[in-house]
Amino acid sequence: MSVVEMAQENLSVVLHAKGDLRLEKLPIPEPGPDDVLLKMHSVGICGSDVHYWQHGRIADYVVTKPMVLGHEASGQVVKVGSAVKHLKVGDRVAIEPGVPREMDEFCKNGRYNLSPTIFFCATPPDHGNLCRYYKHSANFCYKLPDNVTYEEGALIEPLSVGIHACRRAGVTLGSTVFICGAGPIGLVCLLVAKAMGASQVIITDLFPERLTVAKELGADFQVTVKREDEPKQLAKRVEDMLGAPPHITIECSGVESCIRTAIYATRSGGVVVLVGLGSEMVTVPLIDAALREVDIRGVFRYCNTWPMAINMLASGEVNVKPLVTHRFPLEQAAKAFETTRQGVGIKVMLKCDQNDQNP
């Protein structure tokens, strides 16, 4: 790295405690033998980033000391560790934020996302990458083809949740899919389900403007729901619109009533996948699911999704570009977080490179 670049400061978005978000200058990290140092370019703000800021915790993950936020990210390699073979300075990469710390049984069987000791960006106590310079395991940095932008690279993280959810659900040619919630995750599930061959996708949300976006992204049916809607009645509406109950329901809200609707709506012998996270305990019609052999499957982040996601974007099979509705330079992080908190638009992107604010 040139002297000029090193002189640049590592401006970072640091959460100190609940409600205490600061822009701070941190040291530029030195990559270890298996790491690369990245000059960050685009970082999306996730609901979890906002939740940590607003509440200081998510379930058992508690912010007890200052933590850099951000985990939906892409950047350019500026320094390469001595043992790294597949990347070189100048490569544009997408970052997979979950890096296993040990070769345990979950890593051995390919489900490394379940490793209890995994490193994960912006999950206490691990730092994220909402900064100018960031060090990451080279094995979990994936080279982007020239026709995939940095922003698309950053969007591979939420897209991966959709890929993992659709894989867990068994979406295939001719599947009919019901998606609860049309926020960023509901929308990526829609994109992936369609790319995997779903013949009909129906999607629900409280906000009609989100459903308008869903329609533009390929949803076959959109249903505006109200908080007071009865789960059984909503399930009936879904069945009536599709002509039959869906094979698969992907629940992206975490709301108790939506989980109930998901179970009631799903065809006997079908699958419900729970992606959205709400309260720890929920009351759901488990016996209805059991009697009808409806499988209920959980989703925790993702694994083995980045190569597939890059191929989907490079081939044009999936278009995530419309998801980005707002862009802010890193210096305006506070404004960007407030925009996300208010639920305006879909995906807010922070631009970390002063000299390149392009997508």
C-alpha positions as CSV (number, residue, x, y, z in Angstrom):
1,M,0.0,0.0,0.0
2,S,1.3,3.4,-0.9
3,V,2.2,6.0,1.8
4,V,-0.6,8.2,0.6
5,E,-3.2,5.4,1.2
6,M,-1.8,4.5,4.6
7,A,-2.1,8.2,5.6
8,Q,-5.8,7.9,5.1
9,E,-7.6,7.3,8.3
10,N,-9.7,4.2,9.0
11,L,-13.0,6.0,9.7
12,S,-15.3,3.4,11.3
13,V,-19.0,3.2,12.5
14,V,-18.7,2.1,16.1
15,L,-21.6,1.2,18.4
16,H,-20.6,1.9,22.1
17,A,-23.8,1.0,23.8
18,K,-27.6,1.1,23.2
19,G,-28.3,4.3,21.2
20,D,-24.6,5.4,21.2
21,L,-23.4,5.3,17.6
22,R,-20.2,7.1,16.8
23,L,-17.9,7.7,13.8
24,E,-14.3,7.1,15.0
25,K,-10.9,6.8,13.5
26,L,-9.4,3.4,14.3
27,P,-6.0,1.9,13.4
28,I,-5.7,0.3,10.0
29,P,-5.4,-3.5,10.7
30,E,-2.5,-5.6,9.6
31,P,-3.5,-8.8,7.8
32,G,-2.2,-12.2,9.1
33,P,-0.8,-14.8,6.7
34,D,-4.3,-16.1,5.8
35,D,-6.0,-12.7,5.6
36,V,-6.4,-9.9,3.2
37,L,-6.7,-6.2,3.9
38,L,-9.6,-4.6,2.1
39,K,-10.4,-1.1,1.2
40,M,-14.1,-1.1,1.8
41,H,-16.4,0.1,-0.9
42,S,-20.1,-0.6,-0.3
43,V,-21.8,-1.8,2.9
44,G,-25.5,-2.3,3.3
45,I,-27.3,-1.6,6.6
46,C,-29.2,-4.6,7.9
47,G,-32.1,-4.7,10.4
48,S,-29.8,-6.4,12.9
49,D,-27.4,-3.4,12.7
50,V,-30.3,-1.1,13.6
51,H,-31.5,-3.5,16.3
52,Y,-28.1,-3.5,18.0
53,W,-28.1,0.3,17.9
54,Q,-31.6,0.7,19.2
55,H,-31.5,-2.1,21.8
56,G,-27.9,-2.9,22.5
57,R,-28.5,-6.6,22.0
58,I,-30.2,-9.4,20.0
59,A,-31.2,-12.3,22.2
60,D,-28.1,-13.5,23.9
61,Y,-25.7,-11.4,21.8
62,V,-25.1,-8.4,24.0
63,V,-23.0,-5.3,23.1
64,T,-20.7,-5.0,26.2
65,K,-17.8,-3.1,24.5
66,P,-17.5,-0.9,21.4
67,M,-18.2,-2.8,18.2
68,V,-17.8,-1.8,14.6
69,L,-21.1,-2.5,12.8
70,G,-21.8,-3.8,9.2
71,H,-21.8,-7.2,7.6
72,E,-23.2,-6.8,4.1
73,A,-20.1,-5.8,2.3
74,S,-17.6,-5.6,-0.6
75,G,-14.3,-4.0,-1.2
76,Q,-10.9,-4.1,-2.9
77,V,-7.8,-6.0,-1.9
78,V,-5.0,-3.6,-0.9
79,K,-2.7,-6.1,1.0
80,V,-2.4,-9.9,0.8
81,G,-1.3,-12.2,3.6
82,S,1.8,-14.3,2.9
83,A,-0.1,-17.6,2.6
84,V,-2.9,-16.3,0.4
85,K,-2.8,-17.8,-3.1
86,H,-6.2,-17.0,-4.8
87,L,-6.3,-13.2,-4.4
88,K,-4.1,-10.4,-5.4
89,V,-3.9,-6.6,-4.8
90,G,-6.6,-4.9,-6.9
91,D,-9.1,-7.8,-6.8
92,R,-12.7,-6.7,-6.1
93,V,-14.3,-9.1,-3.6
94,A,-17.6,-9.8,-1.8
95,I,-17.2,-10.7,1.9
96,E,-18.8,-13.7,3.6
97,P,-19.1,-12.4,7.2
98,G,-19.2,-15.8,8.9
99,V,-15.8,-17.5,9.4
100,P,-15.5,-20.7,11.4
101,R,-12.8,-20.5,14.1
102,E,-12.3,-24.3,14.3
103,M,-12.7,-27.4,12.2
104,D,-15.6,-28.9,14.3
105,E,-18.2,-31.4,13.3
106,F,-20.4,-28.7,11.7
107,C,-17.5,-27.6,9.5
108,K,-16.7,-31.2,8.6
109,N,-20.2,-31.9,7.4
110,G,-20.5,-28.6,5.5
111,R,-22.9,-26.8,7.8
112,Y,-20.3,-24.4,9.2
113,N,-22.9,-21.7,9.9
114,L,-23.9,-23.9,12.9
115,S,-20.5,-23.9,14.5
116,P,-20.9,-22.4,18.0
117,T,-17.6,-20.6,17.9
118,I,-17.9,-19.0,14.5
119,F,-16.7,-15.5,13.9
120,F,-19.4,-13.3,12.5
121,C,-19.1,-9.6,11.5
122,A,-20.9,-7.2,13.8
123,T,-22.2,-9.9,16.2
124,P,-20.8,-9.2,19.7
125,P,-17.9,-9.4,20.4
126,D,-16.8,-9.6,16.7
127,H,-16.2,-6.4,14.8
128,G,-18.0,-5.7,11.5
129,N,-16.7,-3.9,8.3
130,L,-18.5,-0.5,8.2
131,C,-15.1,1.2,7.9
132,R,-12.6,2.4,5.4
133,Y,-10.1,-0.6,5.9
134,Y,-11.0,-4.0,7.1
135,K,-9.1,-7.3,7.5
136,H,-10.8,-10.6,6.7
137,S,-10.0,-14.3,6.2
138,A,-9.1,-14.6,2.5
139,N,-10.9,-17.9,2.3
140,F,-14.2,-16.0,2.9
141,C,-13.5,-13.3,0.3
142,Y,-14.8,-14.1,-3.2
143,K,-13.6,-12.4,-6.3
144,L,-16.3,-10.5,-8.2
145,P,-16.5,-10.8,-12.0
146,D,-16.1,-7.5,-13.9
147,N,-19.8,-7.3,-14.7
148,V,-20.9,-7.5,-11.0
149,T,-20.8,-4.2,-9.2
150,Y,-19.6,-3.6,-5.6
151,E,-23.1,-3.0,-4.5
152,E,-24.3,-6.3,-6.0
153,G,-21.3,-7.8,-4.2
154,A,-22.6,-6.4,-0.9
155,L,-26.1,-7.6,-1.6
156,I,-24.8,-11.2,-1.8
157,E,-25.1,-11.3,2.0
158,P,-28.9,-10.8,2.1
159,L,-29.3,-12.8,-1.1
160,S,-27.5,-15.7,0.6
161,V,-30.3,-15.7,3.2
162,G,-32.7,-16.2,0.4
163,I,-30.6,-19.0,-1.2
164,H,-30.2,-20.8,2.1
165,A,-34.0,-20.5,2.9
166,C,-35.0,-21.7,-0.6
167,R,-32.6,-24.6,-0.3
168,R,-33.9,-25.6,3.1
169,A,-37.4,-25.3,1.8
170,G,-36.7,-27.5,-1.3
171,V,-37.9,-24.9,-3.8
172,T,-37.7,-26.5,-7.3
173,L,-39.3,-26.4,-10.7
174,G,-43.0,-25.9,-10.4
175,S,-43.1,-25.1,-6.7
176,T,-45.8,-22.8,-5.4
177,V,-44.4,-20.5,-2.7
178,F,-46.0,-18.3,-0.1
179,I,-43.7,-15.6,1.3
180,C,-44.7,-13.7,4.5
181,G,-43.1,-10.3,4.6
182,A,-41.8,-8.1,1.7
183,G,-38.9,-6.5,3.4
184,P,-35.3,-7.0,2.0
185,I,-35.3,-10.7,3.1
186,G,-38.8,-11.5,1.8
187,L,-37.8,-9.8,-1.5
188,V,-34.5,-11.8,-1.9
189,C,-36.5,-15.0,-1.1
190,L,-38.8,-14.0,-3.9
191,L,-36.0,-13.5,-6.4
192,V,-34.3,-16.8,-5.5
193,A,-37.5,-18.8,-5.5
194,K,-38.2,-17.6,-9.0
195,A,-34.7,-18.3,-10.1
196,M,-34.9,-21.8,-8.7
197,G,-38.0,-22.5,-10.7
198,A,-41.0,-21.6,-8.5
199,S,-44.0,-21.3,-10.8
200,Q,-46.1,-19.1,-8.6
201,V,-45.0,-16.9,-5.7
202,I,-47.5,-15.1,-3.5
203,I,-46.2,-12.5,-1.0
204,T,-47.9,-10.6,1.9
205,D,-47.0,-7.4,3.7
206,L,-48.5,-4.6,5.8
207,F,-47.2,-1.9,3.4
208,P,-48.5,-1.7,-0.1
209,E,-45.4,0.2,-1.4
210,R,-43.3,-2.9,-0.5
211,L,-45.7,-5.1,-2.5
212,T,-45.4,-2.8,-5.5
213,V,-41.6,-3.5,-5.5
214,A,-42.4,-7.3,-5.0
215,K,-44.6,-7.1,-8.1
216,E,-41.8,-5.4,-10.1
217,L,-39.4,-8.2,-8.9
218,G,-41.7,-10.9,-10.2
219,A,-44.2,-11.8,-7.6
220,D,-47.4,-13.4,-9.1
221,F,-49.7,-12.3,-6.3
222,Q,-49.5,-9.6,-3.7
223,V,-51.7,-9.4,-0.6
224,T,-51.8,-6.4,1.7
225,V,-52.5,-7.6,5.2
226,K,-53.6,-5.9,8.4
227,R,-52.3,-6.6,11.9
228,E,-55.7,-7.8,13.0
229,D,-56.2,-10.3,10.2
230,E,-57.1,-13.8,11.3
231,P,-54.4,-16.4,10.4
232,K,-57.0,-19.0,9.2
233,Q,-58.8,-16.5,7.0
234,L,-55.5,-15.2,5.6
235,A,-54.5,-18.8,4.8
236,K,-57.8,-19.2,3.0
237,R,-57.2,-16.1,0.9
238,V,-53.8,-17.4,-0.1
239,E,-55.3,-20.8,-1.1
240,D,-58.1,-19.0,-3.1
241,M,-55.6,-16.8,-5.0
242,L,-53.2,-19.7,-5.9
243,G,-56.1,-22.1,-6.6
244,A,-54.5,-24.6,-4.0
245,P,-52.5,-24.3,-0.9
246,P,-48.8,-23.5,-1.5
247,H,-46.2,-26.3,-1.3
248,I,-43.8,-24.1,0.6
249,T,-44.2,-21.1,2.9
250,I,-41.2,-18.9,3.8
251,E,-41.9,-16.8,6.9
252,C,-39.8,-13.6,6.9
253,S,-41.4,-11.5,9.6
254,G,-41.0,-13.4,12.9
255,V,-44.4,-12.2,14.0
256,E,-46.4,-14.9,15.9
257,S,-49.6,-14.4,13.8
258,C,-47.6,-14.8,10.6
259,I,-46.1,-18.1,11.8
260,R,-49.6,-19.3,12.5
261,T,-50.7,-18.2,9.0
262,A,-47.7,-20.0,7.5
263,I,-48.6,-23.3,9.1
264,Y,-52.4,-23.1,8.2
265,A,-51.6,-22.0,4.7
266,T,-49.1,-24.7,3.7
267,R,-50.3,-27.7,1.8
268,S,-50.3,-31.0,3.7
269,G,-46.9,-32.7,3.2
270,G,-45.4,-29.3,2.5
271,V,-42.7,-27.2,4.2
272,V,-42.6,-24.1,6.4
273,V,-39.3,-22.3,6.7
274,L,-38.8,-19.8,9.5
275,V,-36.4,-17.0,8.5
276,G,-37.8,-14.1,10.4
277,L,-36.8,-13.9,14.1
278,G,-39.3,-12.5,16.7
279,S,-39.9,-13.3,20.3
280,E,-38.2,-16.3,21.9
281,M,-41.5,-18.1,22.7
282,V,-44.5,-18.3,20.2
283,T,-47.8,-20.1,20.3
284,V,-48.4,-21.9,17.1
285,P,-50.8,-24.7,15.8
286,L,-48.1,-27.4,16.0
287,I,-50.7,-30.2,16.1
288,D,-52.2,-29.0,12.8
289,A,-48.7,-29.1,11.3
290,A,-48.1,-32.6,12.8
291,L,-51.3,-34.1,11.6
292,R,-50.8,-32.8,8.1
293,E,-47.1,-33.7,8.0
294,V,-46.1,-30.1,7.4
295,D,-42.3,-29.9,8.1
296,I,-41.2,-26.8,10.0
297,R,-37.5,-25.9,9.3
298,G,-35.3,-23.3,10.8
299,V,-32.8,-21.1,9.1
300,F,-29.6,-19.7,10.7
301,R,-27.9,-17.3,8.3
302,Y,-26.4,-19.4,5.4
303,C,-23.5,-21.6,4.2
304,N,-22.0,-22.4,0.9
305,T,-24.0,-19.7,-0.9
306,W,-21.4,-17.1,-2.2
307,P,-20.2,-19.0,-5.3
308,M,-23.8,-19.7,-6.4
309,A,-24.9,-16.1,-5.7
310,I,-22.0,-14.7,-7.8
311,N,-23.0,-17.0,-10.7
312,M,-26.6,-15.9,-10.4
313,L,-25.7,-12.2,-10.5
314,A,-23.0,-12.6,-13.3
315,S,-25.4,-14.5,-15.5
316,G,-28.2,-12.0,-15.0
317,E,-30.5,-14.7,-13.6
318,V,-31.1,-12.6,-10.6
319,N,-31.2,-8.8,-10.4
320,V,-30.7,-7.3,-7.0
321,K,-30.0,-3.7,-8.2
322,P,-33.5,-2.5,-7.6
323,L,-33.2,-3.3,-3.9
324,V,-30.9,-0.3,-3.3
325,T,-33.0,2.7,-2.7
326,H,-30.7,5.0,-0.7
327,R,-27.0,5.8,-0.7
328,F,-24.9,7.7,1.8
329,P,-21.2,8.4,2.2
330,L,-19.7,6.8,5.2
331,E,-19.4,10.2,6.9
332,Q,-23.2,10.4,6.9
333,A,-23.7,7.0,8.7
334,A,-26.0,8.5,11.4
335,K,-28.4,9.7,8.7
336,A,-28.2,6.4,6.9
337,F,-29.0,4.5,10.1
338,E,-31.9,6.8,10.9
339,T,-33.3,6.3,7.3
340,T,-33.1,2.5,7.8
341,R,-34.8,2.8,11.3
342,Q,-37.7,4.7,9.8
343,G,-38.2,1.9,7.2
344,V,-38.0,4.3,4.3
345,G,-37.1,2.5,1.0
346,I,-35.6,-1.0,1.0
347,K,-31.8,-1.2,1.2
348,V,-29.6,1.6,2.4
349,M,-26.1,1.4,1.2
350,L,-23.1,3.2,2.8
351,K,-20.2,4.2,0.5
352,C,-16.9,3.8,2.2
353,D,-14.4,4.9,-0.5
354,Q,-14.2,8.7,-0.7
355,N,-12.8,8.5,-4.2
356,D,-15.4,6.1,-5.6
357,Q,-19.0,6.5,-4.6
358,N,-20.3,4.6,-7.7
359,P,-22.5,1.5,-7.3
